[in-house]
Amino acid sequence: MKNVNSERGHFIAPFTDINTPPTESAWVELADGIEDISDATTETTEEKAYYNGVKTNMVNSVSGAYNVSGDYDSEDKAQEMIADMKYKTGIGRKVWHRVVSADKTKQWTGHATVTDIVAGSGAADATEDFSCTITYDATPTEGVPGSGGNNADAALNSAPVNAKANKKEETK
């Protein structure tokens, strides 16, 4: 099945620490005014060659990230949360980030860092720009979205599939 990108949900929630996940009502969707959310995941690989002529390629690390861009809406709760981080550092740039797949069968949740924040920029006669990059700090937990039919419902009441593996990753 082919899906439209706008069916994929990107949600953020305030961050206090890795041991305090947000309440389900704290999640807000990055959607209003957002024109593009592009996967910016990076991987570190290592290629090895052996005397028998075989070459292998190993993925050593993955850093999940998303570039977000669109029109700035100062009244949108998700954009406001990110805009308020612009001049902050350290923990002040942290959020919880949840991605719900377009087909609503999977989701990934974890704490993340927001960088490259633009909240109001551009030509005098153009709509203000909004953009940022959201990068997971550790491997996000894969889960199953809630039973609702839209992105907001899918983000709520969701169940993690592998919470134990994520806790191990977060303590490293």
ZADREN-199109 format. One record per residue: x, y, z of N, C-alpha, C in turn; residue number from 1; chain; residue in three letters. Coordinates in nm, 4 decimals. Example, Ala and Ser with C-alpha at 12.3 -4.5 7.8 and 13.67 -1.06 7.14 Angstrom:
<recs>
<rec <1.3190; -0.5690; 0.7800>; <1.2300; -0.4500; 0.7800>; <1.3200; -0.3300; 0.7800>; 1; "A"; "ALA">;
<rec <1.2850; -0.2250; 0.7080>; <1.3670; -0.1060; 0.7140>; <1.2900; 0.0030; 0.7870>; 2; "A"; "SER">;
</recs>
This chain:
<recs>
<rec <0.0834; -0.1179; 0.0000>; <0.0000; 0.0000; 0.0000>; <0.0878; 0.1242; 0.0000>; 1; "A"; "MET">;
<rec <0.0569; 0.2187; -0.0848>; <0.1288; 0.3460; -0.0889>; <0.0536; 0.4466; -0.0035>; 2; "A"; "LYS">;
<rec <0.1284; 0.5212; 0.0784>; <0.0681; 0.6179; 0.1687>; <0.1146; 0.7591; 0.1355>; 3; "A"; "ASN">;
<rec <0.0370; 0.8564; 0.1755>; <0.0717; 0.9971; 0.1594>; <0.1486; 1.0409; 0.2838>; 4; "A"; "VAL">;
<rec <0.2544; 1.1197; 0.2652>; <0.3376; 1.1626; 0.3776>; <0.2586; 1.2312; 0.4887>; 5; "A"; "ASN">;
<rec <0.1556; 1.3068; 0.4533>; <0.0800; 1.3794; 0.5561>; <0.0044; 1.2862; 0.6500>; 6; "A"; "SER">;
<rec <-0.0048; 1.1577; 0.6163>; <-0.0681; 1.0609; 0.7058>; <0.0255; 1.0180; 0.8193>; 7; "A"; "GLU">;
<rec <0.1565; 1.0424; 0.8012>; <0.2537; 1.0110; 0.9065>; <0.2445; 1.1219; 1.0110>; 8; "A"; "ARG">;
<rec <0.2391; 1.0863; 1.1378>; <0.2275; 1.1857; 1.2436>; <0.3589; 1.2094; 1.3157>; 9; "A"; "GLY">;
<rec <0.3884; 1.3365; 1.3407>; <0.5051; 1.3754; 1.4207>; <0.4538; 1.4564; 1.5383>; 10; "A"; "HIS">;
<rec <0.4799; 1.4076; 1.6591>; <0.4296; 1.4692; 1.7813>; <0.5475; 1.5040; 1.8718>; 11; "A"; "PHE">;
<rec <0.5329; 1.6123; 1.9466>; <0.6331; 1.6474; 2.0474>; <0.5632; 1.6729; 2.1798>; 12; "A"; "ILE">;
<rec <0.6403; 1.6590; 2.2876>; <0.5902; 1.6866; 2.4223>; <0.7058; 1.7429; 2.5038>; 13; "A"; "ALA">;
<rec <0.6751; 1.8216; 2.6069>; <0.7809; 1.8781; 2.6908>; <0.8657; 1.7694; 2.7557>; 14; "A"; "PRO">;
<rec <0.9929; 1.8008; 2.7771>; <1.0884; 1.7065; 2.8359>; <1.1348; 1.7596; 2.9707>; 15; "A"; "PHE">;
<rec <1.1352; 1.6721; 3.0728>; <1.1961; 1.7072; 3.2004>; <1.3186; 1.6208; 3.2253>; 16; "A"; "THR">;
<rec <1.3038; 1.4889; 3.2134>; <1.4180; 1.3983; 3.2205>; <1.3773; 1.2645; 3.1584>; 17; "A"; "ASP">;
<rec <1.4757; 1.1759; 3.1360>; <1.4464; 1.0507; 3.0656>; <1.3611; 0.9546; 3.1472>; 18; "A"; "ILE">;
<rec <1.3517; 0.9773; 3.2765>; <1.2710; 0.8898; 3.3620>; <1.1276; 0.9400; 3.3788>; 19; "A"; "ASN">;
<rec <1.0965; 1.0538; 3.3173>; <0.9624; 1.1113; 3.3297>; <0.9008; 1.1296; 3.1924>; 20; "A"; "THR">;
<rec <0.8398; 1.0243; 3.1381>; <0.7749; 1.0389; 3.0073>; <0.6540; 1.1314; 3.0192>; 21; "A"; "PRO">;
<rec <0.6147; 1.1938; 2.9097>; <0.5011; 1.2858; 2.9157>; <0.3687; 1.2112; 2.9319>; 22; "A"; "PRO">;
<rec <0.2709; 1.2826; 2.9845>; <0.1357; 1.2270; 2.9869>; <0.0844; 1.2280; 2.8437>; 23; "A"; "THR">;
<rec <-0.0118; 1.1436; 2.8134>; <-0.0630; 1.1381; 2.6766>; <-0.1241; 1.2705; 2.6323>; 24; "A"; "GLU">;
<rec <-0.1810; 1.3468; 2.7242>; <-0.2429; 1.4747; 2.6878>; <-0.1385; 1.5825; 2.6581>; 25; "A"; "SER">;
<rec <-0.0117; 1.5574; 2.6906>; <0.0934; 1.6574; 2.6665>; <0.1404; 1.6599; 2.5213>; 26; "A"; "ALA">;
<rec <0.1138; 1.5541; 2.4456>; <0.1601; 1.5456; 2.3073>; <0.0858; 1.6443; 2.2181>; 27; "A"; "TRP">;
<rec <0.1605; 1.7178; 2.1334>; <0.1009; 1.8055; 2.0324>; <0.1613; 1.7687; 1.8968>; 28; "A"; "VAL">;
<rec <0.0787; 1.7780; 1.7917>; <0.1241; 1.7368; 1.6595>; <0.1890; 1.8520; 1.5845>; 29; "A"; "GLU">;
<rec <0.3018; 1.8221; 1.5200>; <0.3653; 1.9157; 1.4275>; <0.2961; 1.8963; 1.2934>; 30; "A"; "LEU">;
<rec <0.1984; 1.9800; 1.2628>; <0.1220; 1.9611; 1.1393>; <0.0778; 2.0941; 1.0795>; 31; "A"; "ALA">;
<rec <0.0122; 2.1801; 1.1587>; <-0.0390; 2.3062; 1.1061>; <0.0754; 2.3922; 1.0535>; 32; "A"; "ASP">;
<rec <0.0663; 2.4314; 0.9282>; <0.1688; 2.5148; 0.8665>; <0.2918; 2.4395; 0.8198>; 33; "A"; "GLY">;
<rec <0.3024; 2.3137; 0.8531>; <0.4207; 2.2350; 0.8163>; <0.4027; 2.1800; 0.6752>; 34; "A"; "ILE">;
<rec <0.4968; 2.2125; 0.5881>; <0.4907; 2.1688; 0.4482>; <0.5745; 2.0452; 0.4206>; 35; "A"; "GLU">;
<rec <0.6818; 2.0271; 0.4982>; <0.7734; 1.9167; 0.4697>; <0.8376; 1.8665; 0.5984>; 36; "A"; "ASP">;
<rec <0.8397; 1.7355; 0.6155>; <0.9168; 1.6705; 0.7219>; <0.9968; 1.5619; 0.6533>; 37; "A"; "ILE">;
<rec <1.1273; 1.5850; 0.6442>; <1.2161; 1.4939; 0.5717>; <1.3029; 1.4148; 0.6688>; 38; "A"; "SER">;
<rec <1.3184; 1.2871; 0.6399>; <1.4052; 1.2007; 0.7193>; <1.5499; 1.2445; 0.6992>; 39; "A"; "ASP">;
<rec <1.6178; 1.2753; 0.8079>; <1.7575; 1.3189; 0.8033>; <1.8464; 1.2231; 0.8834>; 40; "A"; "ALA">;
<rec <1.8048; 1.0982; 0.8933>; <1.8799; 0.9976; 0.9675>; <2.0185; 0.9791; 0.9074>; 41; "A"; "THR">;
<rec <2.1184; 0.9675; 0.9941>; <2.2548; 0.9416; 0.9483>; <2.3014; 0.8079; 1.0031>; 42; "A"; "THR">;
<rec <2.3900; 0.7441; 0.9280>; <2.4460; 0.6147; 0.9682>; <2.5977; 0.6187; 0.9575>; 43; "A"; "GLU">;
<rec <2.6627; 0.5476; 1.0476>; <2.8069; 0.5287; 1.0402>; <2.8300; 0.3841; 0.9997>; 44; "A"; "THR">;
<rec <2.9060; 0.3651; 0.8920>; <2.9315; 0.2294; 0.8430>; <3.0813; 0.2028; 0.8367>; 45; "A"; "THR">;
<rec <3.1132; 0.0761; 0.8313>; <3.2524; 0.0333; 0.8192>; <3.2588; -0.0781; 0.7154>; 46; "A"; "GLU">;
<rec <3.3424; -0.0592; 0.6156>; <3.3594; -0.1620; 0.5128>; <3.4870; -0.2389; 0.5420>; 47; "A"; "GLU">;
<rec <3.4789; -0.3713; 0.5303>; <3.5958; -0.4568; 0.5500>; <3.6141; -0.5427; 0.4266>; 48; "A"; "LYS">;
<rec <3.7390; -0.5603; 0.3893>; <3.7717; -0.6485; 0.2773>; <3.8588; -0.7628; 0.3297>; 49; "A"; "ALA">;
<rec <3.8324; -0.8832; 0.2799>; <3.9056; -1.0006; 0.3234>; <3.9865; -1.0587; 0.2080>; 50; "A"; "TYR">;
<rec <4.0887; -1.1378; 0.2414>; <4.1759; -1.1960; 0.1401>; <4.1034; -1.2911; 0.0457>; 51; "A"; "TYR">;
<rec <3.9892; -1.3415; 0.0866>; <3.9146; -1.4308; -0.0024>; <3.8312; -1.3532; -0.1050>; 52; "A"; "ASN">;
<rec <3.8448; -1.2204; -0.1050>; <3.7746; -1.1372; -0.2025>; <3.6394; -1.0873; -0.1562>; 53; "A"; "GLY">;
<rec <3.5965; -1.1271; -0.0385>; <3.4662; -1.0858; 0.0131>; <3.4785; -0.9496; 0.0806>; 54; "A"; "VAL">;
<rec <3.3844; -0.8625; 0.0505>; <3.3752; -0.7336; 0.1181>; <3.2454; -0.7304; 0.1979>; 55; "A"; "LYS">;
<rec <3.2524; -0.6780; 0.3186>; <3.1331; -0.6641; 0.4015>; <3.1176; -0.5183; 0.4425>; 56; "A"; "THR">;
<rec <2.9965; -0.4821; 0.4706>; <2.9660; -0.3475; 0.5167>; <2.8831; -0.3599; 0.6433>; 57; "A"; "ASN">;
<rec <2.9302; -0.3011; 0.7531>; <2.8597; -0.3073; 0.8813>; <2.8094; -0.1690; 0.9183>; 58; "A"; "MET">;
<rec <2.6854; -0.1620; 0.9660>; <2.6315; -0.0364; 1.0191>; <2.6664; -0.0337; 1.1672>; 59; "A"; "VAL">;
<rec <2.7453; 0.0662; 1.2083>; <2.7906; 0.0754; 1.3467>; <2.7023; 0.1642; 1.4333>; 60; "A"; "ASN">;
<rec <2.6379; 0.2652; 1.3737>; <2.5490; 0.3510; 1.4512>; <2.4458; 0.4155; 1.3598>; 61; "A"; "SER">;
<rec <2.3322; 0.4488; 1.4189>; <2.2243; 0.5161; 1.3491>; <2.1770; 0.6308; 1.4376>; 62; "A"; "VAL">;
<rec <2.1644; 0.7485; 1.3784>; <2.1137; 0.8644; 1.4502>; <1.9892; 0.9139; 1.3782>; 63; "A"; "SER">;
<rec <1.8713; 0.8842; 1.4354>; <1.7445; 0.9216; 1.3746>; <1.7181; 1.0704; 1.3874>; 64; "A"; "GLY">;
<rec <1.6820; 1.1342; 1.2761>; <1.6567; 1.2777; 1.2771>; <1.5563; 1.3149; 1.1685>; 65; "A"; "ALA">;
<rec <1.4908; 1.4280; 1.1889>; <1.3933; 1.4796; 1.0923>; <1.4125; 1.6298; 1.0757>; 66; "A"; "TYR">;
<rec <1.4141; 1.6757; 0.9490>; <1.4142; 1.8181; 0.9172>; <1.2699; 1.8597; 0.8953>; 67; "A"; "ASN">;
<rec <1.2262; 1.9627; 0.9679>; <1.0889; 2.0114; 0.9631>; <1.0891; 2.1510; 0.9035>; 68; "A"; "VAL">;
<rec <0.9971; 2.1792; 0.8082>; <0.9901; 2.3147; 0.7523>; <0.8489; 2.3479; 0.7066>; 69; "A"; "SER">;
<rec <0.8212; 2.4781; 0.7055>; <0.6902; 2.5254; 0.6624>; <0.6714; 2.6709; 0.6959>; 70; "A"; "GLY">;
<rec <0.5464; 2.7098; 0.7149>; <0.5104; 2.8473; 0.7489>; <0.4956; 2.8589; 0.8999>; 71; "A"; "ASP">;
<rec <0.5511; 2.9670; 0.9554>; <0.5462; 2.9875; 1.1007>; <0.4078; 3.0321; 1.1446>; 72; "A"; "TYR">;
<rec <0.3527; 2.9585; 1.2422>; <0.2244; 2.9920; 1.3032>; <0.2496; 3.0056; 1.4528>; 73; "A"; "ASP">;
<rec <0.2585; 3.1293; 1.5009>; <0.2933; 3.1548; 1.6416>; <0.1853; 3.1068; 1.7385>; 74; "A"; "SER">;
<rec <0.0658; 3.0738; 1.6876>; <-0.0413; 3.0259; 1.7740>; <-0.0503; 2.8732; 1.7783>; 75; "A"; "GLU">;
<rec <0.0291; 2.8048; 1.6955>; <0.0306; 2.6586; 1.6961>; <0.1135; 2.6115; 1.8150>; 76; "A"; "ASP">;
<rec <0.0569; 2.5235; 1.8977>; <0.1243; 2.4813; 2.0215>; <0.2590; 2.4125; 1.9964>; 77; "A"; "LYS">;
<rec <0.2669; 2.3276; 1.8940>; <0.3922; 2.2571; 1.8656>; <0.4994; 2.3560; 1.8189>; 78; "A"; "ALA">;
<rec <0.4627; 2.4445; 1.7261>; <0.5593; 2.5428; 1.6777>; <0.5996; 2.6386; 1.7894>; 79; "A"; "GLN">;
<rec <0.5048; 2.6764; 1.8739>; <0.5347; 2.7658; 1.9860>; <0.6350; 2.7009; 2.0819>; 80; "A"; "GLU">;
<rec <0.6154; 2.5703; 2.1098>; <0.7071; 2.4991; 2.1993>; <0.8493; 2.5034; 2.1437>; 81; "A"; "MET">;
<rec <0.8623; 2.4812; 2.0133>; <0.9955; 2.4822; 1.9516>; <1.0509; 2.6244; 1.9435>; 82; "A"; "ILE">;
<rec <0.9681; 2.7216; 1.9043>; <1.0136; 2.8607; 1.8952>; <1.0653; 2.9105; 2.0302>; 83; "A"; "ALA">;
<rec <1.0013; 2.8692; 2.1385>; <1.0438; 2.9111; 2.2724>; <1.1807; 2.8552; 2.3121>; 84; "A"; "ASP">;
<rec <1.2318; 2.7564; 2.2385>; <1.3624; 2.6956; 2.2674>; <1.4780; 2.7669; 2.1970>; 85; "A"; "MET">;
<rec <1.4485; 2.8560; 2.1055>; <1.5491; 2.9135; 2.0161>; <1.6754; 2.9603; 2.0884>; 86; "A"; "LYS">;
<rec <1.6625; 3.0288; 2.1978>; <1.7798; 3.0830; 2.2667>; <1.8168; 3.0037; 2.3918>; 87; "A"; "TYR">;
<rec <1.7701; 2.8803; 2.3988>; <1.8035; 2.7944; 2.5118>; <1.9147; 2.6973; 2.4728>; 88; "A"; "LYS">;
<rec <1.9784; 2.6415; 2.5743>; <2.0840; 2.5426; 2.5527>; <2.0580; 2.4217; 2.6426>; 89; "A"; "THR">;
<rec <2.1390; 2.3185; 2.6240>; <2.1309; 2.2002; 2.7098>; <1.9926; 2.1398; 2.7136>; 90; "A"; "GLY">;
<rec <1.9432; 2.1126; 2.8347>; <1.8128; 2.0479; 2.8518>; <1.6990; 2.1351; 2.7986>; 91; "A"; "ILE">;
<rec <1.7242; 2.2636; 2.7842>; <1.6245; 2.3552; 2.7298>; <1.5913; 2.3291; 2.5840>; 92; "A"; "GLY">;
<rec <1.6718; 2.2464; 2.5166>; <1.6478; 2.2103; 2.3759>; <1.5918; 2.0685; 2.3608>; 93; "A"; "ARG">;
<rec <1.5536; 2.0056; 2.4712>; <1.5045; 1.8665; 2.4677>; <1.3521; 1.8608; 2.4561>; 94; "A"; "LYS">;
<rec <1.3036; 1.7612; 2.3832>; <1.1611; 1.7288; 2.3731>; <1.1471; 1.5775; 2.3700>; 95; "A"; "VAL">;
<rec <1.0264; 1.5307; 2.3899>; <0.9920; 1.3932; 2.3570>; <0.9398; 1.3990; 2.2144>; 96; "A"; "TRP">;
<rec <0.9777; 1.3027; 2.1312>; <0.9345; 1.3008; 1.9910>; <0.8737; 1.1643; 1.9616>; 97; "A"; "HIS">;
<rec <0.7564; 1.1667; 1.9000>; <0.6887; 1.0430; 1.8618>; <0.6528; 1.0524; 1.7134>; 98; "A"; "ARG">;
<rec <0.6890; 0.9490; 1.6384>; <0.6546; 0.9396; 1.4965>; <0.5593; 0.8217; 1.4811>; 99; "A"; "VAL">;
<rec <0.4434; 0.8460; 1.4198>; <0.3454; 0.7412; 1.3929>; <0.3470; 0.7160; 1.2431>; 100; "A"; "VAL">;
<rec <0.3702; 0.5918; 1.2023>; <0.3775; 0.5587; 1.0598>; <0.2477; 0.5955; 0.9882>; 101; "A"; "SER">;
<rec <0.2583; 0.6233; 0.8594>; <0.1427; 0.6654; 0.7793>; <0.0315; 0.5619; 0.7797>; 102; "A"; "ALA">;
<rec <0.0675; 0.4335; 0.7896>; <-0.0363; 0.3295; 0.7916>; <-0.0848; 0.2978; 0.9332>; 103; "A"; "ASP">;
<rec <-0.0350; 0.3727; 1.0311>; <-0.0781; 0.3625; 1.1721>; <-0.0500; 0.2265; 1.2355>; 104; "A"; "LYS">;
<rec <0.0498; 0.1536; 1.1839>; <0.0813; 0.0226; 1.2404>; <0.2006; 0.0253; 1.3359>; 105; "A"; "THR">;
<rec <0.2832; 0.1305; 1.3289>; <0.4016; 0.1402; 1.4147>; <0.4216; 0.2838; 1.4590>; 106; "A"; "LYS">;
<rec <0.4948; 0.2976; 1.5694>; <0.5367; 0.4301; 1.6132>; <0.6706; 0.4173; 1.6841>; 107; "A"; "GLN">;
<rec <0.7430; 0.5289; 1.6891>; <0.8732; 0.5359; 1.7536>; <0.8721; 0.6559; 1.8460>; 108; "A"; "TRP">;
<rec <0.9088; 0.6336; 1.9722>; <0.9040; 0.7388; 2.0733>; <1.0365; 0.7447; 2.1473>; 109; "A"; "THR">;
<rec <1.0860; 0.8660; 2.1685>; <1.2084; 0.8846; 2.2456>; <1.2347; 1.0304; 2.2722>; 110; "A"; "GLY">;
<rec <1.3348; 1.0558; 2.3561>; <1.3719; 1.1947; 2.3818>; <1.4649; 1.2406; 2.2706>; 111; "A"; "HIS">;
<rec <1.4577; 1.3695; 2.2411>; <1.5297; 1.4231; 2.1256>; <1.5777; 1.5648; 2.1533>; 112; "A"; "ALA">;
<rec <1.6691; 1.6110; 2.0681>; <1.7216; 1.7470; 2.0756>; <1.6757; 1.8243; 1.9527>; 113; "A"; "THR">;
<rec <1.6322; 1.9485; 1.9739>; <1.5871; 2.0346; 1.8651>; <1.6990; 2.1340; 1.8334>; 114; "A"; "VAL">;
<rec <1.7387; 2.1399; 1.7060>; <1.8446; 2.2313; 1.6628>; <1.7991; 2.3097; 1.5398>; 115; "A"; "THR">;
<rec <1.8812; 2.4070; 1.5005>; <1.8592; 2.4852; 1.3782>; <1.7195; 2.5470; 1.3733>; 116; "A"; "ASP">;
<rec <1.6769; 2.6056; 1.4844>; <1.5409; 2.6604; 1.4950>; <1.5290; 2.7931; 1.4206>; 117; "A"; "ILE">;
<rec <1.4306; 2.8002; 1.3301>; <1.3922; 2.9240; 1.2622>; <1.2435; 2.9416; 1.2870>; 118; "A"; "VAL">;
<rec <1.2067; 3.0493; 1.3540>; <1.0655; 3.0759; 1.3830>; <1.0383; 3.2219; 1.3486>; 119; "A"; "ALA">;
<rec <1.0167; 3.2472; 1.2212>; <0.9938; 3.3825; 1.1730>; <1.1160; 3.4329; 1.0984>; 120; "A"; "GLY">;
<rec <1.1125; 3.4202; 0.9666>; <1.2239; 3.4644; 0.8821>; <1.1724; 3.4707; 0.7395>; 121; "A"; "SER">;
<rec <1.2399; 3.5484; 0.6556>; <1.2039; 3.5509; 0.5148>; <1.1855; 3.6914; 0.4604>; 122; "A"; "GLY">;
<rec <1.1469; 3.6974; 0.3338>; <1.1270; 3.8239; 0.2629>; <1.0096; 3.9014; 0.3233>; 123; "A"; "ALA">;
<rec <1.0107; 4.0321; 0.3047>; <0.9101; 4.1209; 0.3628>; <0.7677; 4.0844; 0.3220>; 124; "A"; "ALA">;
<rec <0.7478; 4.0409; 0.1987>; <0.6123; 4.0124; 0.1508>; <0.5777; 3.8636; 0.1533>; 125; "A"; "ASP">;
<rec <0.6605; 3.7836; 0.2211>; <0.6373; 3.6387; 0.2274>; <0.5880; 3.5987; 0.3660>; 126; "A"; "ALA">;
<rec <0.5229; 3.4840; 0.3728>; <0.4824; 3.4272; 0.5009>; <0.6084; 3.3893; 0.5783>; 127; "A"; "THR">;
<rec <0.6065; 3.4102; 0.7091>; <0.7233; 3.3782; 0.7910>; <0.7573; 3.2301; 0.7806>; 128; "A"; "GLU">;
<rec <0.8878; 3.2008; 0.7793>; <0.9366; 3.0632; 0.7717>; <0.9448; 3.0000; 0.9097>; 129; "A"; "ASP">;
<rec <0.9279; 2.8683; 0.9121>; <0.9499; 2.7877; 1.0317>; <1.0314; 2.6672; 0.9910>; 130; "A"; "PHE">;
<rec <1.1339; 2.6342; 1.0690>; <1.2088; 2.5112; 1.0438>; <1.2892; 2.4725; 1.1678>; 131; "A"; "SER">;
<rec <1.3244; 2.3467; 1.1736>; <1.4091; 2.2945; 1.2800>; <1.4507; 2.1529; 1.2424>; 132; "A"; "CYS">;
<rec <1.5437; 2.0995; 1.3180>; <1.5824; 1.9592; 1.3067>; <1.5582; 1.8946; 1.4421>; 133; "A"; "THR">;
<rec <1.4931; 1.7787; 1.4415>; <1.4676; 1.7032; 1.5643>; <1.5451; 1.5726; 1.5538>; 134; "A"; "ILE">;
<rec <1.6402; 1.5530; 1.6458>; <1.7279; 1.4359; 1.6425>; <1.7110; 1.3548; 1.7706>; 135; "A"; "THR">;
<rec <1.6762; 1.2272; 1.7548>; <1.6660; 1.1396; 1.8718>; <1.8007; 1.1333; 1.9426>; 136; "A"; "TYR">;
<rec <1.7971; 1.1351; 2.0774>; <1.9190; 1.1249; 2.1575>; <1.9651; 0.9808; 2.1734>; 137; "A"; "ASP">;
<rec <1.8750; 0.8875; 2.1556>; <1.9032; 0.7444; 2.1671>; <1.8068; 0.6726; 2.0735>; 138; "A"; "ALA">;
<rec <1.8237; 0.5441; 2.0596>; <1.7328; 0.4676; 1.9748>; <1.5915; 0.4783; 2.0313>; 139; "A"; "THR">;
<rec <1.4949; 0.5251; 1.9502>; <1.3589; 0.5377; 2.0015>; <1.2949; 0.4002; 2.0244>; 140; "A"; "PRO">;
<rec <1.1979; 0.3970; 2.1134>; <1.1235; 0.2750; 2.1411>; <1.0202; 0.2548; 2.0320>; 141; "A"; "THR">;
<rec <1.0193; 0.1357; 1.9730>; <0.9171; 0.1040; 1.8742>; <0.7941; 0.0547; 1.9468>; 142; "A"; "GLU">;
<rec <0.6792; 0.1019; 1.9023>; <0.5550; 0.0628; 1.9671>; <0.4420; 0.0498; 1.8679>; 143; "A"; "GLY">;
<rec <0.3231; 0.0265; 1.9229>; <0.2015; 0.0126; 1.8440>; <0.1134; 0.1322; 1.8773>; 144; "A"; "VAL">;
<rec <0.0696; 0.2073; 1.7759>; <-0.0155; 0.3235; 1.8033>; <-0.1475; 0.2848; 1.8677>; 145; "A"; "PRO">;
<rec <-0.2138; 0.3852; 1.9261>; <-0.3462; 0.3647; 1.9854>; <-0.4465; 0.3220; 1.8799>; 146; "A"; "GLY">;
<rec <-0.5676; 0.3009; 1.9202>; <-0.6676; 0.2434; 1.8310>; <-0.7442; 0.3460; 1.7486>; 147; "A"; "SER">;
<rec <-0.7152; 0.4745; 1.7636>; <-0.7906; 0.5773; 1.6916>; <-0.7593; 0.5791; 1.5436>; 148; "A"; "GLY">;
<rec <-0.8402; 0.6510; 1.4678>; <-0.8263; 0.6528; 1.3233>; <-0.7435; 0.7673; 1.2695>; 149; "A"; "GLY">;
<rec <-0.7086; 0.8667; 1.3524>; <-0.6274; 0.9765; 1.3007>; <-0.4959; 0.9857; 1.3778>; 150; "A"; "ASN">;
<rec <-0.4075; 1.0777; 1.3377>; <-0.2758; 1.0874; 1.4000>; <-0.2847; 1.1154; 1.5494>; 151; "A"; "ASN">;
<rec <-0.3717; 1.2079; 1.5895>; <-0.3824; 1.2419; 1.7315>; <-0.4289; 1.1207; 1.8120>; 152; "A"; "ALA">;
<rec <-0.5294; 1.0482; 1.7617>; <-0.5766; 0.9286; 1.8315>; <-0.4690; 0.8209; 1.8339>; 153; "A"; "ASP">;
<rec <-0.3950; 0.8080; 1.7253>; <-0.2918; 0.7049; 1.7171>; <-0.1801; 0.7299; 1.8169>; 154; "A"; "ALA">;
<rec <-0.1491; 0.8564; 1.8447>; <-0.0416; 0.8887; 1.9380>; <-0.0825; 0.8626; 2.0820>; 155; "A"; "ALA">;
<rec <-0.2119; 0.8655; 2.1078>; <-0.2609; 0.8448; 2.2438>; <-0.2799; 0.6964; 2.2732>; 156; "A"; "LEU">;
<rec <-0.2712; 0.6632; 2.3992>; <-0.2967; 0.5266; 2.4449>; <-0.2174; 0.4223; 2.3678>; 157; "A"; "ASN">;
<rec <-0.0916; 0.4506; 2.3435>; <-0.0091; 0.3592; 2.2668>; <0.0718; 0.2697; 2.3591>; 158; "A"; "SER">;
<rec <0.1089; 0.1554; 2.3071>; <0.1810; 0.0562; 2.3872>; <0.3195; 0.0335; 2.3295>; 159; "A"; "ALA">;
<rec <0.4259; 0.0449; 2.4129>; <0.5593; 0.0148; 2.3627>; <0.5751; -0.1340; 2.3354>; 160; "A"; "PRO">;
<rec <0.6547; -0.1656; 2.2334>; <0.6810; -0.3049; 2.2003>; <0.8063; -0.3520; 2.2703>; 161; "A"; "VAL">;
<rec <0.9070; -0.2644; 2.2797>; <1.0362; -0.3061; 2.3306>; <1.0928; -0.2020; 2.4259>; 162; "A"; "ASN">;
<rec <1.0229; -0.1721; 2.5334>; <1.0652; -0.0699; 2.6279>; <1.1946; -0.1078; 2.6987>; 163; "A"; "ALA">;
<rec <1.2152; -0.2366; 2.7250>; <1.3353; -0.2814; 2.7946>; <1.4605; -0.2486; 2.7133>; 164; "A"; "LYS">;
<rec <1.4571; -0.2696; 2.5833>; <1.5733; -0.2400; 2.4991>; <1.6022; -0.0912; 2.4985>; 165; "A"; "ALA">;
<rec <1.4998; -0.0077; 2.5003>; <1.5210; 0.1363; 2.4986>; <1.5795; 0.1839; 2.6302>; 166; "A"; "ASN">;
<rec <1.5352; 0.1286; 2.7449>; <1.5901; 0.1679; 2.8729>; <1.7397; 0.1385; 2.8780>; 167; "A"; "LYS">;
<rec <1.7802; 0.0235; 2.8245>; <1.9206; -0.0133; 2.8200>; <1.9980; 0.0883; 2.7378>; 168; "A"; "LYS">;
<rec <1.9452; 0.1300; 2.6238>; <2.0102; 0.2262; 2.5363>; <2.0232; 0.3611; 2.6049>; 169; "A"; "GLU">;
<rec <1.9202; 0.4052; 2.6790>; <1.9209; 0.5367; 2.7427>; <2.0205; 0.5450; 2.8563>; 170; "A"; "GLU">;
<rec <2.0572; 0.4345; 2.9193>; <2.1484; 0.4384; 3.0327>; <2.2939; 0.4355; 2.9905>; 171; "A"; "THR">;
<rec <2.3209; 0.4186; 2.8620>; <2.4598; 0.4130; 2.8154>; <2.5234; 0.5486; 2.8247>; 172; "A"; "LYS">;
</recs>
